[in-house]
């Protein structure tokens, strides 16, 4: 006869499942906030909106608090539930996932600060490639979060591969911005903050790639950092 859980064990199991579900929801909410930070920082830059840039900087406190809350929940789960197998991978992944999301928030703040600098300088037409770069990074972040929600390692693998295009576009855009300085050194004070924005977006892309790697680890129990990753066989 199959073993049956006692009422107490079943209750404990339901509590544990709820803790894991809450942790997942908190991670997704933090990811959505990080995505919104990028979007608003870029809008502040484009529209020279100092109030919006300042709001992005202020909102970073909420992301920092979320990181501390999620970290504490993970530590409590590890100490009290002693998870194994896929549950253990999920908790370990969460502790890394939250760190990358916090860094994405910090980099969005960096963009907002450069926006405040540029709004005090003579107008400089933003290059279309800068918005393309930001769009690619945001699309990859959304895909990484979706892959986490769906536990879809193949989609996460696609995000990892897509980071190559982010790096390529960043290098091209950086070279174009420097060319503006070479053509007219007077552009330097307006171009340098934009090169910083490029660098921040590229670094956000790196953290998004990390998120996708964490998802692959969670789903496939395989650490793909510094390795190539392929979709699973159909």
N, C-alpha and C positions, 0 to 999 in steps of 0.2 A: 504494500500500500504506500502510495506516495506520501512523503512528509508534508504536513500542513503547518503553516506559520501559526504561532500562538497569536492571540489578539494583540499582545504587547509588541511582538516582533513585527506584526503587520502595521501597527501604528507607527513604530519607529521607521519602518521602510517608507511609509507615506511621508513622514516628516523629512526624511533624507531626500526623497524625490522632489519635495517642495523646495527644499533648500537649493538643490541643483537648478530647478526651474527658475527660482528667483535670481540666482547668480547669472543665469543665461540672459534673463530679461534686463538685468542691470548692465551687462556688457553691451547688449544691443542698444540700450538707451544712451550709454556713454558714447558708443560709436556714432549714433545719430547726432549727438551733440558736437562731436569732433567734426563730422561732415558739415554741419551747419556753420561751425566756426570758420572753416576754409571758405565756404561760399560767401559769408558775410565779410570776411577780411578782403576777399577779392573784389566784392562790390564796393566796399569802402575805398579801395585803391582806385577803382575805375571812376567812381563818382566823386572822388575827393570829399568823402563824407566823414568828417572828423568825429561826429557823434557816434556813428556806427563803428568806426575803428576803436573808439574808446569803450564801446559796449563789448566788443570782442575781447579786449584786454581784461575787462572786469569779469566777463563770463568764465574766464579760465579758472577762477576759484572753484566753480562748481565741478569742473572736470577733475581738478586736484582732489576735491573732497570725495568724488566718486571713486577715484583710484584708491584712496585710503580705506574707504568702506568695503570695496570689493576685495582688496588684499586681506583685510581683517576677516571677512567671511570665509575666504579660502583657507586661511590659517586655522580657523575654528573647525571647518569641515575636516581638514587633515588631522587635527588633533582629536576630534570627538567621533568621527565616523570611520576613520581609517579606510578610505575607499581603495578599491583595487580595479585592475583592468581598465575598461573604458572610462569609468567614473574617475579614476585616479588621473588618467590622461587629460580628462576635461578640466579638472581642478588645476593641474599643473600648467596646462595651456592657458587657463584663465589668468593666472598670475603673470604670464608673459604678455598675453593679449592686452591686459589693462595697462601695462607699462608702455607699450607701443602707442596705444590710444592717447595716453597722457602726453607723450612726446609730440604726437600730431597736433594736439591742442596747443602746446608750447610754440610750435612752428607757425601755427595760424596766428598766434599773438605776434610773432616776429613780423609777419606780413602786415598786420594792423599797425605796428609801430613804424614800419617803413612808409605806410600810407600817410601817417601823420607827418613824417618828414617831407614827403613829396608834396603834400598839400600846401606847404609853405614856400615852395619853389615855383619858378615859372613853369607853365604848363608844358608837358612833354607827351606827345602822342604815344600811347601805349601800343606796343607791337601786338598784332593779332595772335602771333604765336604764343604770347604769354598767356592769353586766355585759353588757347588750345591746350597748353601744358596743364593749366589748372583744371580744365575740363577732363583731361585724361586721368589725372590723379584722383579727382573726385569720382569718376566712373569706376576706377579700379577699387577705390575704397568701398563704394556701394556693392560691387561684386564680391569683395572679400567678406563684407558683413553678411551678404546673402548666402555665400557659401558656408559661413559659420552657422547661420540659422537653419539651413537645409542639410547640414552635415555633408556637403557636396565637395569631395576632394578634387574631382575633375575641374570644377569651376575654380577652385582655389589654385589649381595648377595653372590654369589659364591666366590668372592674375599674376602669378609669378613670372610667366613668360612675357606678359605685357609690359613688365617693368623695363625691358630692354628699349622699348619705344619711348618711354618717359626719359630715360637717360640720353637717348639719341636726340630727342627734340630739345632737351635742356642744353646740350652741348652746342647745338646749332644756334639756339636763341642767344646763348651767352656770347658766342662769337659775333653775332649780329649787333648786340648791344655795345660790345667793345669797339666794333667798327665805327659806331657813332662818335665815340670819344676820339678815335684816331682822326676821323674826318674833321671834327671840331672839338678841341680840348675843353671848350667852354661847356660842353654837355656833361662833363664828368660828374658834377654835383647831382645831376638829375638821373644819370645812368647808373651810378654805383648802387643807389638803393634798389633799383630794378634788378641788378645782378644778384643782390641779396635775396630778393623775392624768388628769382629763378632757383637759387640754391636751396631756399626753404622748401619750395615745391618738390624739388628733386629728392630732398631728404624725407619729405612726407611720403613720396613714392617708395622709398626704401622701407619705411615703417609699414606701409601697406603691404609690401611684399612679405615682410615678417609676419604680418597677420595671416596672410594666406599660407605661409609655411606652417604656422601653428595649427591651422585648420587641417592641413594634410596630416600632421602628427596626430591630432586628435582622432581623425577618422581611420587612418591607415596604420597607426602605431609605427610610423616611420619618420625619422628625423631627416628632412631634406635640405637643411641648411648647408650651403656650400656644395650642393649636389644638384644634378639635373633631375627634373621630375616630369613624368609622363602621365597622360590620362590613362585610366584603367582600360583594360581590353573590353570591347563592346560585347 
